[in-house]
């Protein structure tokens, strides 16, 4: 999983989480920090990369 844009721009960025972020995969196979995609989904209901309707396929720990 690549770093989200905010994490790339600011290495100290915590995505508003006090705990390590889990990874969330959509049915489209794109993956994001759970904290980041949750914040995104408050305003849009699509994947930020492919614009397909977002449905969680899996949420788990980042193994990287």
Secondary structure, DSSP 8 states (H G I E B T S, - for coil): ----HHHHH-TT--TT-SS--EEEEETTS-EEEHHHHHHHHTT--B-TTT--B--EEEEEE---
